[in-house]
Amino acid sequence: MNILKPLAVASAVLAGPAAAENIVIVHGAFQSAADWADVETALKAQGHDVTLVDLPGRNAEGAAAQAVTLDDYVATTLEAIAMAEGPVVLVGHSFGGMTISAAAEAAPLDVSQLIYVAAYVPESGESMEALALSDSNNSFTEESFVIAPDYSYAEVLQRDRAAIFANQGTEDERAAIVAGLIREPLAPIATPVTLTDDAFGSVPQAYIRTLQDQAVSTPLQTRMIERAGIERVIDINAGHAPQTTQVDALVAAILEMAGGA
């Protein structure tokens, strides 16, 4: 496995790849596109085209949350890809890994590279729920998820938010991460994806692994990397929200991966 260490990618944030990249970023569960604003700003400052996908159903409840599907997430991502000029580097964080995998299956010729950031990398037939339940090394407990009485959405117990999502960073960064956590529709989390070698399997894949992650544990990330055969891996010494706590390192890693597609 070709693991690029943080020092090796430090120069990427200064020089970047030779050509501008067209980058589409998909956020994770319990979060929104707003969490990636600093990364967007940094990438654009270096001349790259960036689209932040805001998935439907953010903070919804009741019937509005029940109506949201994983297909809606994929369709929203495909719309962003279609609006971009040329093939895109598709970045997915956390649950966003499920979405970008399904999007690559639907439109492999429109995606030049998949970059997973502390993300779930599914095999065909798996859901995020199944992968999360297989993670014995994260900091979630049975009490960490607050499920709506009508099963339309879930949210993270206030008591556990900092320890799971904001275990690393400054006090202000941790507060921002906790404040940004919102309700997540339940149905997409439980929906499996269907992937094929001819479509999804034809798109190059890379992974940015977070070494202090308490939401998608580092051991689970490693297991998913190995079983998927992903050889291009960069480690960041961060928790689950490097888009807030390690912006420079994350931007460097994204550009290093994108430039080597």
PEQUIBEL-V561087 format. One record per residue. N is the residue number from 1. RES is the residue in one small letter. PHI is phi as a letter, one per 20 degrees, with the letter a starting at -180 (* if undefined). PSI is psi as a letter, one per 20 degrees, with the letter a starting at -180 (none if undefined). D_FIRST is the distance of its C-alpha to the first C-alpha in whole Angstrom. Layout:
((N,RES,PHI,PSI,D_FIRST) (N,RES,PHI,PSI,D_FIRST))
This chain:
((1,m,*,p,0) (2,n,e,n,4) (3,i,d,o,6) (4,l,e,o,10) (5,k,f,q,12) (6,p,g,h,16) (7,l,f,h,17) (8,a,f,h,15) (9,v,e,i,16) (10,a,g,h,20) (11,s,f,h,21) (12,a,f,h,20) (13,v,f,i,23) (14,l,e,g,25) (15,a,e,g,25) (16,g,m,r,23) (17,p,f,r,22) (18,a,f,h,25) (19,a,d,q,26) (20,a,f,q,27) (21,e,d,q,25) (22,n,d,o,27) (23,i,d,p,25) (24,v,d,p,26) (25,i,d,p,25) (26,v,d,p,26) (27,h,f,r,26) (28,g,d,a,26) (29,a,f,q,29) (30,f,m,j,31) (31,q,c,a,31) (32,s,b,r,32) (33,a,f,h,31) (34,a,g,h,33) (35,d,f,i,30) (36,w,d,j,28) (37,a,f,h,31) (38,d,f,h,30) (39,v,f,g,27) (40,e,g,g,29) (41,t,f,g,31) (42,a,f,g,29) (43,l,f,g,27) (44,k,f,h,31) (45,a,f,h,32) (46,q,e,j,29) (47,g,n,j,31) (48,h,e,q,28) (49,d,e,p,30) (50,v,c,p,29) (51,t,c,p,30) (52,l,e,p,30) (53,v,e,p,30) (54,d,d,o,33) (55,l,f,q,33) (56,p,f,q,36) (57,g,n,j,38) (58,r,f,o,37) (59,n,m,j,39) (60,a,f,r,41) (61,e,b,r,43) (62,g,m,b,45) (63,a,f,h,46) (64,a,f,g,44) (65,a,f,h,40) (66,q,f,h,41) (67,a,f,i,41) (68,v,e,p,38) (69,t,c,r,35) (70,l,f,h,32) (71,d,g,h,33) (72,d,f,g,35) (73,y,f,g,31) (74,v,f,g,30) (75,a,f,g,33) (76,t,f,g,33) (77,t,f,g,30) (78,l,f,h,31) (79,e,f,g,34) (80,a,f,h,32) (81,i,f,g,30) (82,a,f,h,33) (83,m,f,i,35) (84,a,e,q,32) (85,e,e,o,32) (86,g,n,r,30) (87,p,g,q,26) (88,v,d,q,25) (89,v,e,o,21) (90,l,d,o,22) (91,v,d,p,21) (92,g,c,p,21) (93,h,d,p,21) (94,s,l,c,22) (95,f,f,h,24) (96,g,g,h,23) (97,g,f,h,20) (98,m,f,g,23) (99,t,f,g,25) (100,i,f,h,23) (101,s,f,g,21) (102,a,f,h,25) (103,a,f,h,26) (104,a,f,h,23) (105,e,f,h,24) (106,a,f,h,28) (107,a,b,m,27) (108,p,f,h,24) (109,l,f,i,26) (110,d,e,j,27) (111,v,c,o,23) (112,s,e,h,21) (113,q,a,p,18) (114,l,d,p,17) (115,i,c,o,16) (116,y,e,p,16) (117,v,d,o,17) (118,a,l,l,17) (119,a,d,q,18) (120,y,f,p,19) (121,v,d,o,17) (122,p,e,q,19) (123,e,e,q,19) (124,s,g,p,23) (125,g,n,i,26) (126,e,e,q,24) (127,s,d,r,26) (128,m,f,h,25) (129,e,g,g,27) (130,a,f,g,26) (131,l,f,g,22) (132,a,f,h,24) (133,l,f,h,26) (134,s,e,i,23) (135,d,e,o,22) (136,s,e,j,24) (137,n,d,j,23) (138,n,e,a,24) (139,s,d,j,27) (140,f,f,q,29) (141,t,c,r,32) (142,e,f,h,35) (143,e,e,i,37) (144,s,f,h,34) (145,f,e,p,35) (146,v,d,o,38) (147,i,e,p,39) (148,a,f,q,42) (149,p,g,h,45) (150,d,e,j,45) (151,y,l,k,41) (152,s,e,h,41) (153,y,b,r,38) (154,a,c,q,36) (155,e,b,r,36) (156,v,e,p,35) (157,l,g,p,37) (158,q,g,g,38) (159,r,g,h,38) (160,d,e,i,34) (161,r,f,g,33) (162,a,f,g,32) (163,a,f,h,31) (164,i,e,g,28) (165,f,d,i,28) (166,a,c,l,29) (167,n,f,i,28) (168,q,b,q,27) (169,g,p,r,29) (170,t,f,r,32) (171,e,f,g,35) (172,d,f,g,36) (173,e,f,g,32) (174,r,f,g,32) (175,a,f,h,36) (176,a,f,h,35) (177,i,f,g,32) (178,v,f,g,34) (179,a,f,h,37) (180,g,e,i,35) (181,l,f,p,34) (182,i,c,r,36) (183,r,f,q,37) (184,e,c,p,34) (185,p,g,q,36) (186,l,e,h,35) (187,a,g,g,35) (188,p,f,h,32) (189,i,f,h,30) (190,a,e,j,31) (191,t,e,p,30) (192,p,f,q,28) (193,v,d,q,26) (194,t,d,p,26) (195,l,c,q,23) (196,t,c,q,23) (197,d,f,h,21) (198,d,f,h,23) (199,a,d,e,23) (200,f,g,g,21) (201,g,f,i,18) (202,s,e,i,19) (203,v,e,p,18) (204,p,g,q,15) (205,q,c,q,13) (206,a,b,r,11) (207,y,c,p,11) (208,i,d,o,13) (209,r,e,p,13) (210,t,d,p,16) (211,l,e,i,17) (212,q,d,k,20) (213,d,f,p,21) (214,q,d,i,24) (215,a,d,g,24) (216,v,d,n,21) (217,s,f,q,19) (218,t,g,g,16) (219,p,g,h,15) (220,l,f,g,16) (221,q,g,g,14) (222,t,f,g,11) (223,r,f,g,13) (224,m,f,h,13) (225,i,f,g,10) (226,e,f,g,9) (227,r,f,h,12) (228,a,e,i,12) (229,g,m,k,9) (230,i,f,p,8) (231,e,e,h,5) (232,r,e,o,7) (233,v,c,p,8) (234,i,c,p,11) (235,d,e,p,12) (236,i,c,p,16) (237,n,e,m,19) (238,a,b,r,21) (239,g,e,b,22) (240,h,e,i,23) (241,a,c,m,24) (242,p,f,i,23) (243,q,f,i,25) (244,t,d,g,28) (245,t,e,h,26) (246,q,c,l,24) (247,v,f,g,25) (248,d,f,g,24) (249,a,f,h,20) (250,l,f,g,20) (251,v,f,g,22) (252,a,g,g,20) (253,a,f,g,16) (254,i,g,g,18) (255,l,f,h,19) (256,e,f,g,16) (257,m,f,g,14) (258,a,f,h,18) (259,g,f,i,18) (260,g,d,j,15) (261,a,f,none,16))
